[in-house]
Amino acid sequence: MPTDTPATSDDLSQVPAICRTPALPVTATEKRIVLLIAILAGFLTPFDGSAVNIALPTIGTAFHMDAIALSWVATAYLLASALFLVPFGKIADIYGRKKIFLWGICIFGAASFVMTLVATEQQMIGVRVIQGIGAAMIFGTAIAILTAVFPPGERGKALGIYITSVYLGLSLGPFFGGVLTDLFGWRSIFYINVPIAITAAILIIWKLRGEWAECIGEKFDLSGSLLYSIALVSLMVGFSVLPDVTGGVLVVAGVVLIGVFVWFEQRLAFPVLNMQLFFKSRIFAFSNIAALINYSATYAVAFLLSLDLQYTKGFSAEYAGFILIAAPFFQMIVSPFAGRLSDKHDSQVLSSLGMGLTAFGLFLFIFLNESTPLWYIIVVLVILGIGFGLFSSPNINAIMGAVDKRYYGVASGINSTMRLLGQMLSMGISMMIFAIVIGQVEITPANYPQFTQSLHWAFVLFTVMCLVGIFFSLARGKRGGQKIIEG
């Protein structure tokens, strides 16, 4: 097929059989093993991210980092994950998801160990990039493997359990991150990742037979991958240097390059990101847009509150981490129930209700200041946790149910990319507000009023974004009335 011919729905159904090679039949025991491995992987990466967030003030003091540099400790990881996630999702579809998943676990574990040895701010951010690459290989394959193994009637439950492990990592990360930081220093956080990664790798090699690669023989779209990466880097670097003119130019360039990427991908027979997945299914497109908006509006909440609780409230890292458990703890409780409900009922109402609760919680945080009582913060975190738990599992189930199995890797990668792009944009918005309101200075009692003002504007923007997200969640339509993309 010539590379300048757009792929149509007919093209998708005429892909050679070699591109749809099935995995070996999966027994009930093997399903449980796959789920256990996914749970370990699902726990590992969010635990690391949330634990690092709670340690950021301590890290900032150790390396004398300003607020924007601190943001890059989290953002470098997210940016690297977002850059490589879609390409690795496609590579996994071509060469095997289990193989890429295993390499991702190994890279993430090795980078976590190296993080305990870094001596400078630059080394830390560099190793966080390597961690992000490993995480991209995990993100781009875990959900795809689960979706391939579990049939539609069981898929929502399995995804709900997987999401629960993600939220368990998010729940335990702040608390144990705070305890470890206070007792043994921030480096001790990364030691926890190593035995978990080793355990997951052993299980994959020892127990997981067969392979999942429905697109063997397709060409990998290197040009599209590079264009996509340059666009994302331009956007995030631009956010970090706003309101400087260079920042504005980079952000505009990033947006333009994303448009060029979308145009370019439609002209390829084997694109790294099949845009037909968006154009042929409103459920797939709008569910992913809703996920992007939801994560954009919520991810930086833990980062901002971690700084607020430790700087302006004067709490220790351990105590601040204990408070921040509230949101992911309730996400963990609600998510499996929401996943099971989405197997029987349409995801539209469940996800929209979750998005609505999230918007309400963000609105309540607009009024956060130095005198806000602790009970208020905890109650709002509980509301956010319930809202996101209701949104996430049904939304993922809708996304994965809208594509044929040969696109599971790419669809999983797109879904995870929406999450990472959202998290990245959330941090980018925070960096932009810090740059405008505070500037590139270390956070001290002298600029606490400006810091509180930054929080106010961040939560205003996040609330508005979440309200827009409700529209996309409702407008996706019902699953039964939407044509499914078939391969």
Steps between C-alpha positions, in 0.01 A plus 500: 500500500652840410590722791303797370167316504280568802385192688123456479268272691518262200879505521478398866300192416737396219823488703684172431437214740860514623409827672231329704694210650317384816666412831476152646170407671493631856385287792333630817827455690693694238244779514565530874877505438462772237284700739755459783783622276287795386420581865871512590575721200192712565615559857864571421492813286230704684659412835827647377334814363290576807786420741733734311238778507489492880882508518537800267541765774779291656661446159470873429681583824775245431573637152384864556242473221234762421132417446536458123806274532309291754216471251746356248587210735141382448456635147816342352363158592157577354643657184725201426208264561275699267767524228556125482161359594325498162814384313551215747132410478544455125833320538331264745224424249766416239765317703310375804337665802647261756852571374460879523323470836792297643760745373302788648494337843876439486586855385275656762650289780859571391436876471342498847821355643713758317279777647641411844848599375438838329707793627363800307171649386590430137578134568171460683293640214698290248436174686133596540488512119630140485242399760235659282611296197465180702160613624388567140580140409289383797209741442478421130461125552342417838142598413540355147603160641213503750252591228631223274479238777162584655182481285253793498281355777798479738703792374347776712559303818863428405562863404336609825739279700794633299391860559463413870868401507584833337307683770657284770836623376368855503359446851810347658745724312441823694492329841797267458683766298460737793602238758804390299603860431478598869675186631753406231514788251339545159732251326344213693177544298662354190630188673138380539458478121786256450361183670155562346652529152709184553193305619293609198783414258544151650125432471496612135796275407389204711123494467384703200502282187422604147506847350257767384595658166209557261696725260805289415652617172383862510753779454578726793427869440825662613432838334163537669650399836770768472248767397278406792792516746623839378148643535466384861847621602428840343174529693643408840819704475285791383275469805800506733644828365176699466430794508828548312454550125698182434244307703213634293679417174572144617140440612362625167758290313397195703132548416579546130719189496222295659273612214769403247537163675125431472508590128813291438367190676188492282719460190678183619398138456656401834504812722633496855164649602206386286280808481213287365454382857386855578312575179302175481377484861361791699510282813874443458576864414287669765594251773868575439437875494309469829796308649744766379296779658442309824869431556593854393269635768596263784859375487670813638265502802726262697810697395349835601356372829829331589674837473217681680482258793876501556579864424206714614348253750837388639418125503768231473530292183360199691192687624438669164520160331250355744253780415543452125405132529132602517442548124673190359364286788142575395597463133624151590173410674265638232689393186437121501126553564485754219686256271252220571206736447644600161483134388122512542411866452618762255810698599352834396303572819757353741793693353304824475387474862863445601611802297229712662612407853859577402404845373315569827805400706731720294260791542516461879881519487481845338444639851813336647721738702743497793215485756296222332424231764640153447157332506397709198800381298434135590129519409580653162763231435237233575262660247777505238587136573141380458458707183812370336425141603160523330653651188812296430408127472178551295683743271785255432248220441322717242828580322625141480156369402488732198789339309587163352766287676772580243487862624511418874865603532448830320168568678661422836789727405263778395303471824818506707628787286185701575569437869866598474430798275236610748739457793768683304266786407386518861860545611560737208212719610640500854847594373353776287308646794806476728712673235249784463403552866813399696786488248806275506576532871504252786172489698554678835270661761554834324312381188235280666225750401603469134511122538142498636391724212654247258289224657185710459553558127600138442178367653290754308646374173469135602132545592417658165685222316308230687167664416597483132593135553144421614375603155732255321412222744128548435536562125679171428164322464393158620709191427215313332437778250859543386674306224798304633828524308577158360821366356 
